[in-house]
Amino acid sequence: MTQKPKPESPIEEIHRVRRDISERFGGDVAAIAADAASRAAESGRPMWQPKSATHSTQPVGVSGVSGDRE
């Protein structure tokens, strides 16, 4: 009797696809981002755009982590 190969879990598929994309671009994150932006522009689909690309939701100097507890 032959065993069927175990189906790929969703997490395994995500890891495989990410590896494939990284290998295709030689690990160059900027090239991956440029390709994604190019394909998004070519798709003609509406894309969400933030109102301000430089707006921070957290005040400067606030880390949200309290480390001075005694």
C-alpha positions as CSV (number, residue, x, y, z in Angstrom):
1,M,0.0,0.0,0.0
2,T,1.3,3.5,-0.8
3,Q,0.7,6.4,1.5
4,K,-0.6,9.7,0.2
5,P,1.6,12.6,0.9
6,K,0.4,14.6,3.9
7,P,-1.4,17.8,2.7
8,E,0.4,21.0,3.3
9,S,-1.0,23.0,6.3
10,P,-1.9,26.7,5.6
11,I,1.2,27.8,7.7
12,E,3.5,25.5,5.7
13,E,2.0,26.9,2.4
14,I,2.7,30.5,3.6
15,H,6.3,29.6,4.4
16,R,6.8,27.9,1.1
17,V,5.3,30.8,-0.9
18,R,7.4,33.3,1.1
19,R,10.6,31.2,0.4
20,D,9.7,31.0,-3.3
21,I,9.2,34.8,-3.6
22,S,12.4,35.5,-1.7
23,E,14.4,33.1,-4.0
24,R,12.8,34.7,-7.1
25,F,14.2,38.1,-6.1
26,G,17.4,36.9,-4.5
27,G,16.2,38.0,-1.1
28,D,16.0,41.7,-2.2
29,V,13.2,43.1,-0.2
30,A,13.1,46.4,-2.2
31,A,12.7,44.4,-5.4
32,I,9.9,42.4,-3.9
33,A,8.1,45.6,-2.8
34,A,8.7,47.2,-6.2
35,D,7.2,44.2,-8.0
36,A,4.2,44.1,-5.7
37,A,3.6,47.8,-6.2
38,S,3.9,47.4,-10.0
39,R,1.5,44.4,-10.0
40,A,-1.0,46.4,-7.8
41,A,-0.9,49.4,-10.2
42,E,-1.4,47.2,-13.2
43,S,-4.4,45.4,-11.6
44,G,-6.5,48.6,-11.8
45,R,-8.1,47.7,-8.5
46,P,-8.7,50.5,-6.0
47,M,-6.1,50.6,-3.2
48,W,-6.5,51.9,0.3
49,Q,-4.3,55.0,0.8
50,P,-3.7,56.4,4.3
51,K,-4.6,60.1,4.8
52,S,-1.1,60.8,5.9
53,A,1.9,58.5,5.4
54,T,3.9,60.3,8.2
55,H,1.2,60.5,10.9
56,S,2.1,58.5,14.0
57,T,-0.7,57.1,16.2
58,Q,1.6,57.3,19.2
59,P,3.2,60.4,20.7
60,V,6.9,60.7,20.3
61,G,8.8,59.5,23.3
62,V,6.1,57.1,24.5
63,S,7.1,53.5,24.3
64,G,4.0,52.0,25.8
65,V,6.2,49.8,28.0
66,S,6.6,50.6,31.7
67,G,10.0,49.5,32.9
68,D,10.5,51.7,36.1
69,R,8.4,49.6,38.4
70,E,9.8,48.8,41.9
